[in-house]
Amino acid sequence: MKKSYVYMPYIMESTVPQLRVYDLMRITHLNIAFALIREGAVTVDHLQYLSRLEVYKRINPQLKLILSIGGWQADGFSQAAETEAGRALFARTALQIVVQWGFDGIDIDWEYPCSSQAGIASSPDDKENFTALMRVLRDALDAQGRADGKRYLLTCAVGAGQYFVDGSQMDQVSRLTDYVNLMTYDMRGGFTHTAGHHTNLYPQAGDPEGPSATATVELFHRAGVPYEKMVLGSAFYGRMWTGVAPENHGLGQPAASSGGYLGHWDLQDSETMALRGFTRYWDPSAQAAWYWNGQDFISFEDPASLQAKCAYIQEKGLAGLMYWVYGNHTLFEIPARELMGF
């Protein structure tokens, strides 16, 4: 019997109107980003297009719509999770949104438990409180599911480094969740002035101990997350360093800038990139591509790197693939074909 893999992009709610029927038929789970936390309650008052979700479920009745709560620099988790009353309010208001808008589950994107590095509140107690919050959500979703006669999903997005494992109890969290979404991107980027791959499958050439998706998988497995619950992350955007030293076409070299987010160029259009002066290079060690124009280095995902990730998912027995963020349709067909058989 052929295994079914999940294929779950994140999509900014403002991009929801751009969803194509062709894509909707290939997505298994769609994470709607982001609900926020205000005074301890989950809210979607700032979102405008939730009414369209019902239409997409009619187009693809098998599609699972997930309400993703949080995101980069989203404050409120630590405060909401620190008391029993706070966790109850969080779960109750999140569940109300799920039922009102026809979601099939909740995704928790609490990116920095036990850390204030993103400028948000944190506490050493976040480690235990994260687990407690997930347990309350699991119980609330299961109770609602019994009433509705359906299974509601609970997932979480986790950072790709040791810091996240240290700030959480992933062995317990993974028992409460259906999937653990590994954010195996931005592994190099805004925090480093050394150019390199930011979403590489294996360690890059010349840096065997550096970050990689495979290292993240093993890190979380040692922390107690089963392989079959892991969803590997990929990036439908690039990271660009400027003023990079020219050796090795910039790979692993010092740069004048950190790796800035590059989401407005179509990095799959090789002709346009050539006109911009960039040449594509391939790192067989990392199974990752990059562009180089003599001074600027761009790390990006391409069909070859995605095919390598899909092969690894199948070999390792992972749950499937997710990516940030829907909108670059050029890459969309590759993982759908490789994982889902389209």
C-alpha positions as CSV (number, residue, x, y, z in Angstrom):
1,M,0.0,0.0,0.0
2,K,1.4,3.4,-1.0
3,K,2.1,5.7,1.9
4,S,0.3,9.0,2.1
5,Y,2.5,12.0,2.7
6,V,1.4,15.4,4.0
7,Y,2.1,18.4,1.9
8,M,1.3,21.5,3.9
9,P,2.4,25.0,2.9
10,Y,2.0,28.0,5.1
11,I,0.1,30.9,3.5
12,M,-0.2,34.5,4.7
13,E,-3.9,35.3,5.0
14,S,-3.5,38.2,2.6
15,T,-2.4,35.7,-0.1
16,V,-5.5,33.5,0.3
17,P,-7.3,35.1,-2.7
18,Q,-4.4,34.1,-4.9
19,L,-4.9,30.4,-4.3
20,R,-5.2,28.4,-7.5
21,V,-7.6,25.5,-8.0
22,Y,-4.6,23.6,-9.5
23,D,-2.7,24.0,-6.3
24,L,-5.6,23.4,-4.0
25,M,-6.1,19.9,-5.4
26,R,-2.5,19.0,-4.5
27,I,-2.3,20.4,-1.0
28,T,-3.2,18.1,1.8
29,H,-3.0,20.6,4.7
30,L,-2.9,24.4,4.5
31,N,-1.6,26.5,7.4
32,I,-3.3,29.9,7.5
33,A,-0.9,32.4,9.1
34,F,-1.4,34.0,11.5
35,A,-3.8,34.3,14.4
36,L,-2.4,36.5,17.2
37,I,-2.7,36.7,21.0
38,R,-4.2,39.8,22.5
39,E,-4.6,40.1,26.3
40,G,-4.3,36.3,26.5
41,A,-7.1,35.6,23.9
42,V,-6.5,34.2,20.4
43,T,-7.9,36.6,17.8
44,V,-8.3,36.8,14.0
45,D,-10.0,40.2,13.9
46,H,-7.1,41.5,11.7
47,L,-7.7,38.9,9.0
48,Q,-9.9,39.7,6.0
49,Y,-10.4,36.6,3.9
50,L,-11.4,33.8,6.2
51,S,-14.8,33.6,4.5
52,R,-13.1,32.3,1.4
53,L,-11.9,29.1,3.2
54,E,-15.3,27.4,2.9
55,V,-15.1,27.7,-0.9
56,Y,-11.7,26.0,-0.9
57,K,-13.0,23.1,1.1
58,R,-15.8,22.7,-1.4
59,I,-13.2,22.5,-4.2
60,N,-11.1,20.0,-2.3
61,P,-13.1,18.3,0.4
62,Q,-10.0,16.4,1.5
63,L,-8.1,19.6,2.3
64,K,-7.3,20.2,6.0
65,L,-7.3,23.8,7.0
66,I,-5.1,24.6,10.0
67,L,-5.2,27.9,12.0
68,S,-1.6,28.8,12.7
69,I,-1.2,30.9,15.8
70,G,1.9,33.1,16.5
71,G,4.8,33.5,14.1
72,W,8.0,35.5,14.2
73,Q,8.0,38.1,16.9
74,A,4.4,37.2,18.0
75,D,4.1,38.0,21.7
76,G,1.7,36.6,24.2
77,F,2.5,32.9,24.4
78,S,4.6,33.1,27.6
79,Q,2.0,35.2,29.4
80,A,-1.0,33.1,28.2
81,A,0.6,29.8,29.1
82,E,1.9,30.7,32.6
83,T,-1.4,30.0,34.5
84,E,-4.2,27.5,34.3
85,A,-6.7,30.3,33.7
86,G,-4.6,31.7,30.9
87,R,-4.2,28.4,29.2
88,A,-8.0,27.9,29.4
89,L,-8.7,31.3,27.9
90,F,-6.2,30.7,25.1
91,A,-7.8,27.3,24.3
92,R,-11.4,28.5,24.5
93,T,-10.9,31.4,22.2
94,A,-8.8,29.4,19.7
95,L,-11.5,26.7,19.6
96,Q,-14.2,29.3,19.0
97,I,-12.4,30.5,15.9
98,V,-11.8,26.9,14.7
99,V,-15.5,26.1,14.9
100,Q,-16.7,29.4,13.5
101,W,-14.6,29.3,10.4
102,G,-14.5,25.6,9.8
103,F,-10.9,24.9,10.5
104,D,-9.7,21.3,10.9
105,G,-7.0,22.0,13.6
106,I,-4.6,24.4,15.2
107,D,-0.9,25.0,14.6
108,I,1.2,26.6,17.4
109,D,4.1,28.7,16.1
110,W,5.7,29.7,19.4
111,E,9.2,30.2,18.0
112,Y,11.2,31.1,21.2
113,P,10.0,29.4,24.4
114,C,12.4,30.4,27.2
115,S,14.0,33.1,25.1
116,S,13.4,36.8,24.4
117,Q,15.7,37.0,21.5
118,A,12.9,38.1,19.2
119,G,11.9,40.9,21.5
120,I,9.0,39.0,23.1
121,A,8.3,38.0,26.7
122,S,9.7,34.8,28.0
123,S,10.2,32.9,31.2
124,P,12.3,29.9,32.3
125,D,8.9,28.3,33.1
126,D,8.0,28.3,29.3
127,K,9.5,24.8,29.0
128,E,6.9,23.2,31.2
129,N,4.1,25.7,30.3
130,F,4.5,25.0,26.6
131,T,3.7,21.4,27.3
132,A,0.8,22.4,29.5
133,L,-0.7,24.7,26.9
134,M,-0.5,21.9,24.2
135,R,-2.2,19.5,26.6
136,V,-5.1,21.9,27.2
137,L,-5.4,22.4,23.5
138,R,-5.3,18.7,22.8
139,D,-8.1,18.1,25.4
140,A,-10.2,20.9,24.0
141,L,-9.9,19.8,20.4
142,D,-10.6,16.2,21.4
143,A,-13.7,17.2,23.3
144,Q,-15.0,19.3,20.4
145,G,-14.2,16.4,18.0
146,R,-16.4,14.1,20.1
147,A,-19.2,16.5,19.8
148,D,-18.7,17.1,16.0
149,G,-17.8,13.5,15.1
150,K,-14.4,14.4,13.6
151,R,-10.7,14.4,14.5
152,Y,-9.2,17.9,15.0
153,L,-5.5,18.2,14.4
154,L,-2.9,19.8,16.6
155,T,0.5,20.7,15.2
156,C,3.5,22.9,16.1
157,A,6.2,24.6,14.2
158,V,9.7,24.3,15.8
159,G,12.9,26.1,15.3
160,A,15.7,24.1,13.7
161,G,18.3,24.5,16.5
162,Q,19.4,23.2,19.9
163,Y,17.9,26.3,21.5
164,F,14.3,25.0,20.8
165,V,15.0,21.6,22.1
166,D,16.5,23.1,25.3
167,G,13.5,25.4,25.7
168,S,10.8,22.7,25.3
169,Q,9.8,19.1,26.3
170,M,9.5,17.7,22.8
171,D,9.1,14.1,23.9
172,Q,5.9,15.2,25.7
173,V,4.8,17.7,23.1
174,S,5.1,15.2,20.3
175,R,2.8,12.8,22.1
176,L,0.1,15.6,22.1
177,T,0.6,16.6,18.4
178,D,-0.2,15.0,15.1
179,Y,2.7,16.6,13.3
180,V,5.9,18.6,14.3
181,N,6.8,21.0,11.5
182,L,10.6,21.5,11.4
183,M,11.5,25.0,10.3
184,T,14.6,23.9,8.5
185,Y,15.2,27.2,6.8
186,D,16.8,30.4,7.9
187,M,19.5,28.1,9.4
188,R,21.9,30.7,8.1
189,G,20.7,34.3,7.4
190,G,19.9,37.3,9.4
191,F,22.2,36.4,12.3
192,T,25.4,35.7,10.3
193,H,27.8,37.6,8.1
194,T,29.1,34.4,6.5
195,A,27.4,33.4,3.2
196,G,26.0,29.9,3.0
197,H,23.0,27.7,2.5
198,H,20.0,28.5,4.7
199,T,17.8,25.5,3.9
200,N,20.3,22.8,3.0
201,L,19.4,19.1,3.4
202,Y,23.0,18.0,4.3
203,P,25.9,20.0,5.8
204,Q,27.5,22.3,3.2
205,A,30.9,21.7,1.7
206,G,33.7,22.8,4.0
207,D,31.4,22.9,7.1
208,P,30.6,19.3,8.1
209,E,29.4,20.3,11.6
210,G,27.3,23.2,10.3
211,P,23.5,23.4,10.3
212,S,21.4,21.1,8.0
213,A,18.0,19.7,7.8
214,T,19.2,16.1,8.4
215,A,21.0,17.3,11.6
216,T,17.7,18.9,12.7
217,V,15.8,15.7,12.1
218,E,18.2,13.7,14.3
219,L,18.3,16.4,17.0
220,F,14.5,16.3,17.4
221,H,14.5,12.5,17.1
222,R,16.9,12.3,20.0
223,A,14.6,14.7,21.9
224,G,11.8,12.2,21.5
225,V,10.0,13.1,18.3
226,P,9.1,10.1,16.2
227,Y,10.3,10.3,12.6
228,E,6.8,9.6,11.4
229,K,5.5,12.8,13.0
230,M,8.1,15.1,11.5
231,V,7.3,17.4,8.6
232,L,10.4,18.7,6.9
233,G,10.6,22.4,6.1
234,S,11.6,24.0,2.8
235,A,11.9,27.6,1.7
236,F,10.1,29.2,-1.3
237,Y,12.3,32.4,-0.9
238,G,16.0,33.2,-0.8
239,R,18.6,34.7,1.5
240,M,21.1,37.2,0.0
241,W,24.4,38.3,1.3
242,T,26.2,41.3,-0.2
243,G,29.9,42.2,-0.3
244,V,30.9,38.5,-0.2
245,A,34.6,37.4,-0.5
246,P,35.1,35.8,-4.0
247,E,36.7,32.5,-3.0
248,N,34.6,29.4,-3.8
249,H,32.1,31.6,-5.6
250,G,31.1,33.0,-2.2
251,L,30.2,29.8,-0.4
252,G,31.2,29.9,3.2
253,Q,32.9,33.3,2.8
254,P,32.7,36.4,5.0
255,A,30.2,39.0,3.8
256,A,29.6,42.7,4.4
257,S,25.9,42.1,5.2
258,S,23.9,39.4,6.9
259,G,21.7,37.2,4.8
260,G,18.6,39.3,4.0
261,Y,15.2,37.9,3.1
262,L,14.7,37.7,-0.6
263,G,11.1,37.0,-1.5
264,H,10.3,39.3,-4.4
265,W,12.5,37.8,-7.1
266,D,11.5,34.7,-9.1
267,L,14.7,32.7,-8.4
268,Q,13.5,29.9,-10.7
269,D,13.7,32.1,-13.7
270,S,17.3,31.4,-14.7
271,E,17.1,33.7,-17.7
272,T,16.1,36.7,-15.6
273,M,18.7,35.8,-13.0
274,A,21.3,35.6,-15.7
275,L,20.3,39.1,-16.9
276,R,20.9,40.2,-13.3
277,G,24.4,38.8,-13.6
278,F,23.9,35.7,-11.5
279,T,25.2,32.2,-12.2
280,R,23.7,29.1,-10.5
281,Y,26.1,26.7,-8.6
282,W,25.4,23.4,-7.0
283,D,26.8,22.0,-3.7
284,P,26.7,18.2,-4.0
285,S,27.6,17.8,-0.3
286,A,24.6,19.9,0.9
287,Q,22.3,19.0,-2.0
288,A,21.7,22.7,-2.3
289,A,21.9,25.5,-4.9
290,W,23.1,29.1,-4.8
291,Y,23.5,32.1,-7.1
292,W,26.7,34.2,-7.4
293,N,27.4,37.4,-9.3
294,G,30.9,38.1,-8.1
295,Q,29.9,39.9,-5.0
296,D,26.4,38.8,-3.9
297,F,25.5,35.3,-2.8
298,I,21.9,34.0,-2.8
299,S,20.9,30.8,-1.1
300,F,17.6,29.4,-2.5
301,E,15.5,26.2,-3.0
302,D,15.4,24.8,-6.5
303,P,13.8,21.7,-8.1
304,A,17.0,19.6,-7.5
305,S,17.2,20.5,-3.8
306,L,13.5,19.8,-3.4
307,Q,13.7,16.4,-5.1
308,A,16.6,15.5,-2.8
309,K,14.4,16.5,0.2
310,C,11.5,14.4,-1.0
311,A,13.7,11.4,-1.5
312,Y,15.1,11.9,2.0
313,I,11.5,12.1,3.5
314,Q,10.6,8.8,1.8
315,E,13.9,7.2,2.9
316,K,13.6,8.3,6.5
317,G,9.9,7.7,6.9
318,L,9.0,11.3,7.7
319,A,5.4,12.5,7.5
320,G,5.9,14.9,4.6
321,L,6.9,18.4,3.5
322,M,5.9,21.9,4.5
323,Y,7.2,25.2,3.2
324,W,7.2,28.9,3.9
325,V,5.5,30.5,2.1
326,Y,2.8,30.0,-0.6
327,G,3.1,32.3,-3.6
328,N,6.0,31.0,-5.6
329,H,4.1,28.7,-7.9
330,T,7.1,27.8,-10.0
331,L,8.3,25.3,-7.4
332,F,5.0,24.0,-6.4
333,E,4.7,21.0,-8.7
334,I,8.0,19.4,-7.7
335,P,7.2,18.1,-4.2
336,A,3.6,17.3,-5.2
337,R,4.9,15.1,-8.0
338,E,7.7,13.6,-5.9
339,L,5.7,12.9,-2.8
340,M,2.1,12.6,-3.8
341,G,2.6,11.0,-7.2
342,F,0.8,13.7,-9.3
